């Protein structure tokens, strides 16, 4: 029997072929759509054409069909691996080619940007900005070692492991000379690790805080006042340059806040004015005349 759209048998009665009018009695015939025809006319006129080999599917052949497409059973194979798909799951893809489920999964799988081979289910992989690699294909552009799922730094179209990125691109700390891989700060156009930019006395970090630089040494406000700053000859407090009294008056070996530099007798402020030193004391130009 055929696939349901026609019947194959041997004629026992007197019938002629619908097409060539030859007698069918005692001969093999095909009945399709109520018409009887010989095998030769069936294959020439009525048979479906195999979409794979383009030949007619004869009355003696097994026929498979799907969505108005027909195949010989021997032609119904995966276009990729040639496995027979009779009684197997399949996919009809472009150009009417059939694929087995395994080859379909491989074909539709994303491609590794390293080796360009498919990444199939179960493969360990690395994804970054819509790109994907096999885990072992994701390597450092410099040393070629596998980065895998470890830390990395992207640079244009290349990727670097932490060590290679440090040596190739990272800035070098002005103090310890080691690469600055994260954070850090800049002072006078030089980069520093935050932990290297510290007070020379108390060792506290100075990032984001007020400090004073003295001969390549850095001091926080408290240590500068205590250890470095000159003491005002007037109020005896340190002259720091912070806050009120940033201007300093220097005379011989002594220094004053500008607001402390005043006449010993009348207390008139003498910063940027004429003054007289008498017996180690500072006076305005008028007061010594009254002594």
Legacy VTK file of the C-alpha trace (Angstrom):
# vtk DataFile Version 3.0
C-alpha trace
ASCII
DATASET POLYDATA
POINTS 291 float
0.000 0.000 0.000
1.030 3.573 -0.661
1.148 6.392 1.910
-2.610 6.927 2.003
-3.022 9.125 -1.036
-2.956 6.143 -3.372
-3.294 2.334 -3.314
-1.045 -0.226 -4.968
-2.354 -3.664 -5.971
-2.687 -6.260 -8.765
-5.710 -5.935 -11.030
-7.900 -9.101 -11.324
-10.662 -7.530 -13.388
-10.745 -5.879 -16.759
-9.517 -2.303 -16.372
-7.447 -0.058 -18.568
-4.818 2.489 -17.447
-6.461 5.896 -17.155
-3.565 7.507 -19.021
-2.088 5.100 -21.601
-5.227 2.855 -21.950
-3.160 -0.328 -21.686
-4.989 -3.229 -20.030
-4.231 -3.590 -16.328
-5.701 -7.093 -15.916
-3.147 -9.286 -14.176
-0.778 -6.380 -13.817
0.353 -4.236 -10.935
-1.486 -0.929 -10.800
-1.893 2.197 -8.700
-5.197 3.736 -7.718
-5.083 7.460 -6.923
-7.987 9.850 -6.602
-10.344 7.180 -7.995
-8.250 6.553 -11.065
-6.388 3.372 -11.986
-3.054 3.618 -13.750
-0.104 1.451 -14.576
3.103 1.771 -12.571
4.912 3.399 -15.483
2.284 6.158 -15.895
2.117 6.645 -12.132
5.834 7.337 -11.866
5.766 9.545 -14.962
2.620 11.542 -14.194
1.383 11.124 -10.621
4.333 10.323 -8.365
5.635 12.931 -5.932
9.192 14.184 -6.450
11.749 13.667 -3.673
12.871 17.100 -2.494
16.353 15.749 -1.823
17.334 13.722 -4.889
14.764 15.348 -7.254
13.671 11.921 -8.575
10.071 10.580 -8.537
9.065 8.465 -5.590
7.905 5.245 -7.266
5.021 3.031 -6.230
7.437 0.502 -4.718
9.311 3.095 -2.656
8.583 4.148 0.879
7.597 7.796 0.987
7.924 10.314 3.830
6.200 13.668 3.767
6.141 16.808 5.913
4.413 20.117 5.149
3.764 19.245 1.491
7.348 18.113 1.007
8.251 14.537 0.082
11.291 12.298 0.453
12.348 8.730 -0.296
12.884 7.128 3.084
16.532 6.549 2.115
16.900 10.286 1.324
15.432 11.447 4.616
18.792 12.024 6.332
20.472 14.796 8.313
22.222 17.084 5.854
25.115 17.480 8.317
25.865 14.017 9.708
23.866 11.863 7.214
22.073 9.992 9.990
18.727 8.532 8.926
15.879 10.554 10.392
13.152 7.965 9.903
11.454 7.742 13.313
13.895 10.371 14.695
13.263 13.996 15.731
14.312 16.457 13.044
14.263 20.116 12.022
13.417 21.449 8.557
15.723 24.406 7.923
16.644 26.711 5.066
16.695 25.287 1.524
14.341 22.504 2.698
17.213 20.628 4.336
16.508 18.396 7.313
18.743 18.356 10.385
18.890 15.987 13.339
18.421 17.485 16.793
22.119 17.141 17.707
23.384 18.937 14.605
20.691 21.606 15.027
21.885 22.283 18.576
25.494 22.600 17.408
24.589 24.791 14.424
22.507 27.171 16.554
25.050 27.319 19.376
27.004 30.567 19.881
30.508 30.607 18.421
33.609 31.014 20.570
35.396 34.268 19.734
38.708 32.502 20.315
38.491 29.267 18.298
35.238 30.040 16.393
33.868 26.595 17.260
30.362 26.228 18.745
29.825 26.425 22.480
27.315 23.729 23.248
25.343 22.991 26.383
27.612 21.889 29.208
30.700 23.727 27.954
32.286 26.108 30.462
32.336 29.561 28.955
33.066 33.231 29.598
30.727 36.027 28.451
31.614 39.704 28.103
29.608 42.397 26.267
27.620 39.947 24.130
30.777 38.014 23.230
31.444 34.463 24.398
34.498 32.219 24.679
35.218 28.677 25.786
36.757 29.056 29.239
40.127 27.756 27.988
40.013 30.075 24.948
39.728 33.244 27.018
43.420 34.115 27.304
45.587 37.141 28.081
46.577 39.076 24.943
50.066 39.570 26.365
51.211 36.345 28.061
48.627 34.041 26.404
47.834 32.353 29.712
44.240 31.272 30.314
42.265 33.923 32.199
39.160 31.743 32.434
36.855 33.122 35.108
39.636 35.166 36.768
40.004 38.958 36.897
40.931 40.750 33.695
41.191 44.221 32.170
39.742 45.038 28.719
41.733 47.400 26.505
40.271 48.176 23.071
39.737 44.698 21.535
42.230 42.951 23.804
42.098 41.482 27.295
44.855 41.366 29.897
45.387 39.428 33.098
46.044 41.509 36.219
49.824 41.024 36.108
50.238 41.969 32.426
47.928 44.961 32.758
49.953 46.251 35.707
53.239 46.063 33.806
51.883 47.354 30.506
49.423 50.092 31.447
49.284 50.864 35.181
50.882 54.038 36.557
53.807 53.629 38.946
53.637 55.015 42.477
56.089 57.889 43.039
57.108 56.396 46.395
57.187 52.595 46.201
57.571 52.392 42.378
54.990 49.587 42.180
52.008 49.702 39.753
48.788 51.375 40.892
46.041 48.929 39.920
43.099 50.649 41.599
42.369 53.866 43.446
45.389 56.037 44.128
45.779 59.814 43.949
47.834 62.471 42.184
49.972 65.219 43.718
51.950 67.637 41.547
51.235 65.444 38.517
52.724 62.363 40.169
50.665 59.232 41.004
50.649 57.680 44.479
49.078 54.715 46.195
46.709 56.049 48.851
48.599 53.989 51.430
51.920 55.531 50.308
50.804 59.157 50.517
51.089 59.506 54.300
52.243 61.885 57.021
55.989 61.522 57.575
55.493 61.717 61.327
52.273 59.911 62.338
51.949 57.778 59.148
48.253 58.571 58.679
46.989 58.653 55.084
46.668 62.193 53.729
44.295 61.581 50.800
41.423 64.108 50.982
42.967 65.886 53.996
44.890 69.137 54.449
48.656 68.704 54.588
51.919 70.589 54.131
54.922 69.540 52.047
58.354 70.359 53.475
61.443 69.280 51.533
59.692 66.289 49.919
58.146 65.276 53.225
54.415 65.469 53.894
52.811 66.364 57.214
49.227 66.442 58.430
48.106 69.694 60.043
48.616 68.413 63.610
52.113 67.040 63.019
53.180 70.110 61.074
52.132 72.339 63.968
53.887 70.161 66.515
57.054 69.123 64.721
57.831 71.523 61.881
56.101 74.876 62.059
57.929 77.901 63.479
56.509 79.378 66.682
55.158 82.907 66.584
57.377 85.275 68.606
54.221 87.054 69.666
51.622 84.446 70.721
54.054 81.483 70.860
51.653 79.351 68.804
52.797 77.565 65.618
52.606 79.434 62.332
50.940 76.894 60.048
49.692 78.911 57.115
46.206 77.444 57.693
43.167 79.532 58.539
43.575 83.047 59.977
46.999 84.571 59.695
48.287 82.930 56.569
50.646 85.897 56.092
53.909 85.696 58.055
56.291 88.445 59.123
59.948 87.468 59.400
62.558 89.650 61.069
66.079 88.486 61.767
65.673 84.972 63.259
62.103 85.324 64.455
58.650 85.015 62.847
55.203 86.343 63.696
51.639 85.836 62.518
50.820 89.038 60.652
48.146 89.827 63.266
50.672 89.288 66.110
53.266 91.651 64.659
52.307 94.858 66.524
53.765 97.618 68.631
54.733 96.521 72.113
53.454 99.789 73.617
50.343 100.837 71.638
49.467 97.462 70.073
49.140 98.992 66.616
49.481 96.405 63.867
52.809 96.784 62.082
52.569 94.310 59.210
53.735 96.094 56.060
54.466 99.275 58.084
57.589 100.997 59.433
58.728 99.757 62.855
61.601 100.085 65.287
63.354 97.348 67.256
64.509 98.535 70.682
65.988 96.247 73.321
64.606 93.240 71.463
61.087 94.616 71.303
59.078 95.892 68.355
57.602 99.408 68.368
55.869 101.601 65.888
57.836 104.619 64.623
56.237 106.956 67.216
56.284 104.997 70.492
60.114 104.926 71.048
60.051 108.715 71.255
57.763 108.429 74.277
59.898 105.936 76.147
LINES 1 292
291 0 1 2 3 4 5 6 7 8 9 10 11 12 13 14 15 16 17 18 19 20 21 22 23 24 25 26 27 28 29 30 31 32 33 34 35 36 37 38 39 40 41 42 43 44 45 46 47 48 49 50 51 52 53 54 55 56 57 58 59 60 61 62 63 64 65 66 67 68 69 70 71 72 73 74 75 76 77 78 79 80 81 82 83 84 85 86 87 88 89 90 91 92 93 94 95 96 97 98 99 100 101 102 103 104 105 106 107 108 109 110 111 112 113 114 115 116 117 118 119 120 121 122 123 124 125 126 127 128 129 130 131 132 133 134 135 136 137 138 139 140 141 142 143 144 145 146 147 148 149 150 151 152 153 154 155 156 157 158 159 160 161 162 163 164 165 166 167 168 169 170 171 172 173 174 175 176 177 178 179 180 181 182 183 184 185 186 187 188 189 190 191 192 193 194 195 196 197 198 199 200 201 202 203 204 205 206 207 208 209 210 211 212 213 214 215 216 217 218 219 220 221 222 223 224 225 226 227 228 229 230 231 232 233 234 235 236 237 238 239 240 241 242 243 244 245 246 247 248 249 250 251 252 253 254 255 256 257 258 259 260 261 262 263 264 265 266 267 268 269 270 271 272 273 274 275 276 277 278 279 280 281 282 283 284 285 286 287 288 289 290
